[in-house]
Amino acid sequence: MDETEFWELIDTTREAAEGDAEDQADLLVERLMQLDPERVVDFARHFESRYNRAYLWDLWGAAAVMLNGASDDVFDYFRCWLIGQGREVFEGAMHDPDRLAELLEDFDEEVDGDGEDLGYAADEAYEQLTGAETPDLGLPDQPAEPLGTPIDPEDEAALAERFPALWERFRE
């Protein structure tokens, strides 16, 4: 599976789920189960590499603004959700997390920002297809600390300064 096919699966399932991350995860499992197990592993590799790539202080700060706080787990689920938003939103956020203020049309902190189930979709599909756990993906481990300039996700003044567009949209 190449990068284009990965993003195509993400986009078509998000559109079919009308943006609901839980429904998107269910649809993703269904679609992945139509593939052979090796392609499911390829999908998992694409997902996990982007998940690890998104382990950035700036994204954690952006999540904290958008969700009115972000613990370790909340940030993990936010990164899954961010991948589920598709290539344009994901890459835009990777380049400049403050752009999420303009990249996201609708956002409801009660339901959006939590893509935990998306993070398990490939594992679930693989297990249903093979009866076994997903093999090791052969990717480097996530860094011990997020990359970039640290920010305290609870420091509202620092968040407002670093993410002015997000702060204006989600906190004012």
Buried (B, 14 or more C-beta within 10 A) or exposed (E): BEEEBBBBBBBBBBEBBEBBBBBBBBBBBBBBBEBEBEEBBBBBBBBBBBBBBBBBBBBBBBBBBBBEEBEEEBBBBBBBBBBBBBBEBBEBBBEBBBBBBEBBEEBEEEEBBBBBBBBBBBBBBBBEBEEEEBEEBEEEEBEEEBBBEEBEBEEBEBBBEBBEBBBEBBEE
